[in-house]
């Protein structure tokens, strides 16, 4: 028979009184300690404060430490921990990244199109433009396939080398995506170097427009 106990955690005493329902933040079963989902509640008031994501994470980790110590354990003995984030601010967490992405795309695609069409004769402008669009579509498909393969491969490597994790855990997915972004950044750097080396140093010669008499002489010849 496994002996079970529910240690009292002073940090959640006010919170338990506030919600007026049975609440056990931590349960000890034999030599194992199980901690329930912890919210960044204020230990003195039992309520919720307006905090940044960094302050919330710090408070949750402090609560986790208190629960483990109340059960006779510690943070360095944790086997598995799931983290869930919510209520992120759009302008604080997402808007800056969107702005940087928008500026980066504008500074990448427009110069790329200008460089690709520079020196192209007017008669070949349609073909050149079509090749650019085709290259973007095919390159994007190959890039997504490559990034997905790299991310999946390194996620699997992470899972196999870390017991207690699975392919859908946050740490494993983050590791796979991180390596995939590094690979894509390296490919972008290689592409920039190749573009700089292969760019024509001399503009293409201008087309010679034939007059009517010259055209007749050319046909007669």
N, C-alpha and C positions, 0 to 999 in steps of 0.2 A: 504494500500500500504506500503510495507516494504521499508524503506529508506536504500539505499546502498551507500557506499563510499569506496574509495581506498586510504588509507593513504599513504603518502610518507615515505619510509624507507631510511634514509641516507646511511645505510650500503650497500644497493644494487644500489646506484646511478651509481657508476662506472660500475657495471656489466650490468645494463640496457643500458648504452651507448655502451658498448663493443659488445653486441649481436645485437643491432640496431633493436629490435622488441618490440612491446608493452609488458610490463612485470609488473604484479601486484603481489608482494609477499604476500600481505594480503588484504582481503576484509572484510568490516564490513557490516553485514546485520541485521539491527535492533539491538537487544542485543547480537547477535552472531558474533563471529570473526572467519573467515576461513583463514588459512595460507597455501599457496601452498608449494609444495615440495621445500626444501631448500638444496642447495649444499654448501660445505665448501669453498666458494669463498673468495678471499682476498678482504676485503671491500675497501682497498686503491687502488688496481690495477684493480679489477674486474676480475682477472684471477684466475687460480688454482695453488696452491703451492704443493710441494711434502711434505706430512705430514703423520705421523703415524695415525693409526685408532683412538687412543686416542685424538690426536690433532684435527682430523677432527670432531669427535663427540663433542668436546668442542666448536669448532667454529660454528658448526650447532646450538648448543643450544644457543650460544650467538646471532646468527641471529634470532632464534625463539623468544628470549626475546625482541630483538629490534622491531620485527614485532608486537608483542603483545602490547608493550608499545606505539608504534605509533598509534595503534588502541584503546588505552585507556584500555587495559587489562593487565594481568600479568601471569606469569608461574603457580602460585598457583590456577589459575582459569581455567586451561586446563581440558577439559573433555575427550578428546581422542587424541592420538598422534601415528602415524605410523612411524616406523624407518626401513629404508632399507640400508643395508651395501653392498658394492661392492669393487672390486679392492683390495681384500685382498692379502697379500704376502704369497706365499706358504711356503717358508723357515721360515718366521717369525711367521706365524699364525698356520700352519698345521704340518710342519716337526717335531717340538719338540714333539707334541702330538703323532705323528706316531712312533717316536723313543721310547717314553716311553711305548706305547702300545706293540711294538714289543719286547722290553726287558721284559715287564711284562708277555706276553704270553710265551716267552721262559723259563722264570723262574717258570712258573706255570705248563705248560703241560709236560715238560720233567721230573721234579721231581715227578709229579703225576704218570706218566707211570712207572718210576723206582720204586716208592713206591708200586704201585699196583702189579707189577710183582716180587717184592722181595720175596723170599721164596717159589715161585711157582715151583712145580716139573716140570721137563722137559716134562713129558707126558701130563701135564695140561696147558702148556704154550699157546697152540693154543686157548683153551677155555677161558683162562684168558684174552688174548689179544682181543678176540672177545667180551667179556663182557665189556672191557674198551671202545671199539669203540661204542658198543650199548648204554652204559650208557651216553657217550658223546653226541650221536645223540638225544636220548630221553630227556636227561637233557637240551640240548640246545633248543629243541622244547618247553619243558615246561617252560624254563626260558624266552624265547621270548614271549610266551603267557601270562605269569605272568607279565612281564614288560609292555607289551602292555595294559593289563587290568588295572594295577595300573596307568600308564600314562594317559589313557583315563578317568579313574574315577576322578583323581585329576584335570585334565584339565576341566572337566565338573563342578567340585566344584568351580574352580576359575571363570569360566564364570558366574555361578549362583550368585556368591558373588561380582562380579565386573560389574556394569552396563556399557554398551557401548562396551563390548568385545564379541568376538565370539570364537568358538572352533578352528579357524584357525589363531587367532591373535598370534603374537610372544610371548607376555607375558604369555598367557594361555598355549601354547605349552611348553614353557620353564619351567613353574612351574610343569607341569605334568611329563616331562622328568627328572627334578631334583629329584622329589620324587621317581620316578622309579629307578634312579641310587642309591639313598640312600638305597632303599629296597634291590637292588642287592648287594650292598656293605655289608649290614648287613648279607645277606644270605651267602656271601663268607666268612665272619668272622665266622659264625656259622659252616660252612663246615670245615674251618681250625681247629677249636676247636675239632670237632668230629673226624677229621682225626688224630689229635694228641692223642686223648684219646683212639681211637680204633685201633691204630697201634700196631701190635704184638710186644711185648717186647722181645720175644725169636724167633730166626730163626727156620724155619721148619727143621725137622730132614732130614738128607740126605738119599737118596734112597739107599737101600742095593742091590748091584748087585750080583745076584746069579750065581755061577759057574755051569758048566754042571752037575757035580755029585750032587750038592745040589739041583738043579732043578729036577733031576731024583728022588732023595729021597723024595722031596716035592710032586711030582706027585704020587709016590708010596704010600705015606702016605694017 
